[in-house]
Amino acid sequence: MPESSPFTAKHYLSYIALLLVFGFGIWLILTTGSGLYSERHAPASSAESAPVSPSPTPAGQSESGRTYASRVFHDNLRNPLSILLLQLIVIIVGARLFGKLFLRIGQPQVMGEIVAGIVLGPSVLGLLSPITMAFLFPTPSMGTLRLLSQIGVALFMFVVGMELDVQHLRKKAHAAIMVSHASIIVPFFLGTALSLLLYRPLAPAHISFTAFALFMGIAMSITAFPVLARILEDRGMSQTYLGSIALTCAAVDDVTAWCILALVIAVAQSGGVAASFLTIALTLCFICVMLLLIKPQLARLLTARPNRPEHSRGMVAGILAFVLACALLTEAIGIHALFGAFLAGVVMPATAGFRLLLKEKLETFSSAVLLPLFFAFTGLRMQINLLNDWHSWVMCAVIVVVAIAGKLGASMLMARWTGMSWHDSFSLGVLMNTRGLIELIVLNIGYDLGILSARTFAMMVLMALITTFMTGPLLSLVRFRRREAAVG
């Protein structure tokens, strides 16, 4: 390829002349056009031609360039896109800072991100600087924030479904099934029993006792499978017998809990068990079609595709459309969109490379951007100031105690009964007591459905945080006691 000749003074003069000539031509056209505009809008009568008096300038303000520029800047900053971009910046930075802080103190990063969302809400920022919170999170913007957060949670639940190793469950189900179901049925019973005490003071007026009690039962039964997996990985326990049993129990818990939650949502939206029969039947049909028809077809279709970058991009786009279609279908059936996204992950082919590719493509963006939006939205909903008397704090303490007793206590005692040592039994109970993000997802569903009032929502979020914060310190305590016993 021949080299271009160097620029000379002639080239620069030609360039300047080009700009001047055509720039002058553009100015001449605009000037002529302004005259045409004046002719078109000329007043029809002398009465209409009377000059309009300028609107008075508010006291203390001038029409200087600086005031005009600041006003324009403020107006541009308050349009919906600017507000959303500002919210994204604040939420992402806050989530990263709190995530790193919590990693330093031995807690999962996701817990720091959850706390960052609460700090940005009315419980902290709204208390310290209501003006700042109103500027960052105006009420009209909350709808957009909620929808984006729901998309992020749907992608997260899809990844959770992919991480669910069905073959692993089949191999270890006989060893974990008793512990897992004990850790569901006992807290579910205690949650429904606690509803007898909480229904009158806390339940919304239009919600039946059945819907409230069933939801409280499922909220007490949740174990955060993703957070638990990350805790085990951080502590090097993933490949141990205890870690394997804990993951299996948590996975069985999640599957069972989401199935029961689908029933609870159907009952809550239909007004009773009998009225929800159609929703339950459609849900069962959807599950059967996904597991028996879609799953084998996906395995044949996706594993036969060549492994090329252009095919990978098309495949990821197709999978994303499939996830959203499943979420839309379950939303239309009458359960929640997240259930469809979760099941879409379950039916993905079990090829390690395929799942790793999807996880890298989808989880990075959803975890870094969209999930922090969900945490922030949860924090904006949580109003600790509603617990403004000792009765509320006593009820909150009772909820926390019942949650710990039902989950940790039942898991520990059942593990011990099956032959595990007290140390391992207690450790398993502590791990099963981890609620984390999955609990927040369930609580937000209950809040959206109107099953939980704002005060109950705040109490349950506090319970989720406390039970998850306990995990790290209690596991460290067990490890310390093991070392003491070994030395002694």
N, C-alpha and C positions, 0 to 999 in steps of 0.2 A: 504494500500500500504506500503510495508516494506521500512524502511529508508536505504539509501545507507551508506556503511561503510566509515569512514573517510580516507582521502588520507594519505599515509605514504611516507617515503623516497624512498621506492621501486617503488611506482607509479611515482614519479617525475623523477627518474633515467630512468625508461622505456620511459617516455614521451620525455626526452631529447635525448635518444638514437634513438627513432623513427625519430625525426626531423633531427638529424645528418646523419643517414644512408640514408634516402630518399632524404635529401637535397644534400648530396654528389652524390647520383645517378643521380639526375636531372642535377647537374653541369657537371658530366661526359658525359651525353647524349648530352648536349648542346655543349660541347667542341668537341666531335666526329662529331656532325652535322656541326659545323663550318668548319672542315676540308673537309667534303663533298662539302660544298658550294664553298670553294676555288678551289677544283679540277674541279668543273663544270664550273667555270668562269675563268679558267687559260687561258692566252693569247695564241693564235695559232702560233704566230711568234715572233721573237726577236724584230721586229720593233714595235709590239704592246705592248711588255713588257717594253718599255721605261717608266720611271716614269713620272707621270703627275705632273707638278709643281703646287703647291698649289696656289689657287687664292689669290691675295694680299688682305690683311686686310685693310679696309679703315682707313685713318688717324684718330687718336684719339680714335680708338676702339681696344680692346684686346680680346683674346679668353679666358679670365679668366672665372671661373665658374659663377661669379656674372653677367657679361655681357651676357653670354649664357642664364642664368636663366631669366634675364629680357627680353631678346629677345623672348624666348619661352613663357613667361607669356604674353607679348604684342601680339604675334601671336595668342595665344589661346583666348585672350580677344577680338580679332577682327573677330573671326569666326561668322557666322550668328546667331547661337543660343546664344552665349555670348552677342552679340549686343542686341538681342531681350530681353534677361533677364535683361540686364542693363537698357534698355528703360523702361521695366515694373516697375523696382524698382523706377527709378526716377519719372515716371509719377504717380504711385500710391501714393508715399510719398508726392509729390507736390500737388496732388489733395486733399489728406486728410488735409494737412496743410492749404491750401487756403480755403477749405470747412469749417474748424473750424473757421478760421478768419472771413469769411463772415457771419457765424452764429452769431458771437459775435456782428457784426454791424447791425444785423437785416435783413440780406439778405438770401435767400435760399442757402443751401449748394451747390446745383448744379451750381449756379452762380460762386461760388468760384472755383469749378472744371473747369468751362469754362475759367475763367481768368487764372488759372494755365496752361492750355493748350496754351493760348496766350503768357504767360510769357516764356514758353519753346520754342517758335517759333522765327522767325527772327525779329519780332517786338521788342522784349526785349532782350532775351538771344543772338540772332544773332547779335544784335547791340552792346551789352556789351562785348561779348566774342565769336566771330565767330569760333575760334578754338574749344572751348568747344561744341558748337552746332554741328559742323561738326563731332566731335568725338562721341557725343551721338546719332545723327540722320544722319548718312551717307546716301547719295542718294540711294544706292542699297537697303537699308533696308526699304524704304518707302512703297514699294509694300506690304510687309508682314504686316506692321503696318496698312495700309489701309484696307486690307482684314479682319484682326482681329477686327478692329473698326467697320466694316460693320456687322460682326456677332453680336457684342455687341449691335448695334443699332437695328438690326432685333429682338433680344430677348427683348429689351426695348419696341419696338413698339408692340410686342405680349402682353406684360404686359399692355400697354396702352389700347389695344383693349379689354383685359379682364376687365379693370376698367370701361369701358364704359357700364353703366347700361341702357340697351335699355328700360326696363320697366319704369325706372325713367324718361327717355326722353318722353315716351308716356304720362305719367301722367302730366308732366309739360310743354309739348311742346306748348300748347295753350297759356301759359303765357310768354314763352321765344322766340317763333318763330320769332316774329317781331323784337325784339332786336338783335337776333342772325343773321338774314339775313340782317338786316341793317348794322351790323358790318362786313359783308362780302361784300355786293354789293357796298357800298360807298368806302371803301378803295381799292376794286378791280378796280372801275372806276378811282379813283385818281391815282392808280399805272399805269394803262394803259395810262392815260393822261400824267403822268410824263414821260412815255417812249418816247413821242414825243420830249421832251427836252434832254433825256439822250441817245437816240439810236445812234446818230452820234458819240458823243465823247466817249461812253463807251461800246457799244455793239461790240462783235467780228465780223469780216468782213463776216464770212460765215453764220451767224445767221440771219434769216429773222426777219422783224419787228414784224410779228404776234407772233412768238415764244417768242421773247424778251418781248413784251408788255404783253402777257398772263402770262409769268412767273413773271414779276414785279407785276402784279395785284395779283397773288396768294401769293407772298411773303409779300405783304402789308396786306393780309387778315388773316394771321395766328394768332391763339391764342394758347399759350402753356398750354394745358389742365393739364398735370402732374404737372408742376411747379405751376400753379394756385391752384390746389388741395392742394399742400403742403403749400402754403402761407395761404390758408384759414384754414387748420388744425393747423398750428403754431399759428394763431391769434384767434383760437377758434370760427371761423365763419362758420364752415362746416355745422352746423345744423340750422343756421339762414335762414330766408327767402332770404336775399341778397345772402348768400353763395350758397343756393340751386339754385337760378336763375342763378348765375354766372357759376356754374358747368354745368348746363343744356345748357346754351348758348355756353360755351366753347366746350362742347361735340358735339353739333350740328355743331359748327364751324369746329371742327377737321374732322368730317365725310364729311362735304361738301367740305372742302378744299382739303382733300385727293382724293376725287372723281374728283374735277376739276384739281388737279395736275396730275392725271392719264391721263386726256385728254390733258393737256399741254405737258406732256412727249411724248405722242403718236404723237402730232402735230410736236414737235421738232425733233423727230427721223425719222418721215416719210416725213417731208418737207412741209406739208400742211394739212388742215382739210380733204380734199377729200382723200388724200393718207393714212390718218390715220384711215379710216373707218374700216378696218379689225381689227386693234388693239383695237379700241373702242368696236367693236362688240364682240370680244373675251373676253374683260374685263367685259362687261355686262353679258356674259354667265358665266364667272367664279364667279361673285358676286351672280348670281341667284343660281348656283349649291351649293355654299357654304352656303347660307342662307336657301334655301328651301330643300336641300337634306342632306348635310353634317351635318348641325347643329342639326336637330332632331335625326339623326343616332348616333352622338357623345353623345348626352344626354342619349340615351337608353344604349349605349355601356359602357360608363364610369361610370354612376351612378349604374349600375348593378354589378360592380366589388366589391369583398370583400375588406374591409379596412384593409389590412395587409401590413407590411413593404416591403415584397418581391414583392407584387403586386404593391405597390406605386413606387418602383424603376423601374419596367418594364413599368408602365404607364407613368412616367416622360420621360423615354427614347423614348417611342412611340410618346408622344406629341411633344417632341423636333424634332423627325424625321418628324412629320406632319408639324410643323412650317417651317422647312427648305424646305420641299417639296412645300409648298404653296409659299414660297419666290422664289424658283427656277422656279415655273410655271409662276408667274407674271413677272419674269425677262425674261423668254423665250417668253412670250406674247409680250413684248416690253414696258411695264411700269417698275416700279422699284420693286426690291425684297422686299423692306420695306412695300409696299402696301399689298403683300401677307401675310407677318408676322402680320401686323395689323389686317387683316381680319380673320386670324387664331385665334387671340385673341377674336375677336367679337363673333365667333361661339362656343366658349367654353361654356359648361353647366354653368348655373347661380347659381349652388349650392355654397353657401358661403365657406364651408369647402374645396371643391374641388379647387376653385380658390385661396384660401389662401395657400393651399399646393403647387400649381404650382408657385405662386408668391414667396413663401419662397425658393423654390428649384432653380428657374431660376433667379430671380431678384437680389439676393444677390451677386452672382458671376458676373453677367453682370454689375451691378451698381458699384461694388467695383473695378473691373479689366478692363472689356472691354469698358465700357462707357468712363472712363478717357482716354483710347486710342483714342477714337473718338474726345474728346476735344483737346488732344494733336495734333492729325492729323489736326484738323481744325486750331489750332494755328500755326502749321507749314505752312499751306497754306496762312494764313492771313499776308499780308505785308503792314503794315501801312506806311512804307517809300515810297510806291507808291503814296501816297497822298502828293506830294512834292511841290505843288504850291497852291495859294489861290483859283484858280478855282476848284480844286479837293475838297478842304474843304468846299467851298460854295455849291457845288453839294451834298456833304455828308450832310451838314446842311439842305438843301432842302429836301432830302430823309427822314431825321429824322422828320422834321416838318410835311411833308405830311403823314408820317406813324402815327404820334400822332393824327393829325387832323382827319384822316379817321377813325381810330379805336376808340380812346377815344371819339372824338367828336360825331361820328355817334351813338355809343352805348349810350352815355349820353343823347343825344337829343331824341332818340327813347324811352329810358326808361322813361324819363320825360313825353313824349307824352302819354305813356300808363298809367300814373297816379302815378308813383313813385315820392318820394320827391327829391329835388335837391341834398341833401346829398347822398341818396342811388343811384341816377342816376349817379352822379359823381364817386362814389365808383365803381359802375358796369362798367363804362367806363374805369376806371383805371385798374380794373382786366382784362377786355377784351383786354387791350393794352399790356398785358404781353405776350411776344413772346418766350423767353428762348430757350430751347433745340430743340423744334419742328422746330422753325425757322432755327436753325443751320442745322438741318437735311435737310430741304428743300433747303437751300442755297448750301449745299454740293452736292445735286443732280443736281442743276443748274450748278454748277462749273464742275462736272463730265461730264455733257452733252455738255459743251462748250457754254452754253447760257450766262453765266456770265464770264467776264474777271477777271483777278486777281485784278484789281483796283476796279471794281464794287463789287466783292466779299468782299473786305476789307470794303467798305462803308456800305454794307448791314449787315455785322457782327457787325460793330459799332452801327448801328441802332438797331439791336436785343438786344445788351447789354444795350444800353441807355434806351430803352423802358421797359426793364425788371427791371433795377435798379430803375426806377422811382416808381415802384409799392409800395414797402414798405414805403418810405417816404411820398408819397401822401396819402396812407391809414392812416398813423399816423396823418397826417395833418387833415384829415376829422374827425378822432376820437377826436382830440383836439378841433376842431371847434364845434363838437357836445357837448362836455363837457362845453365849454364856453357858448353855447346857453342855455344849461340846467341850468347852474348857474345863467346866466343873466335873 
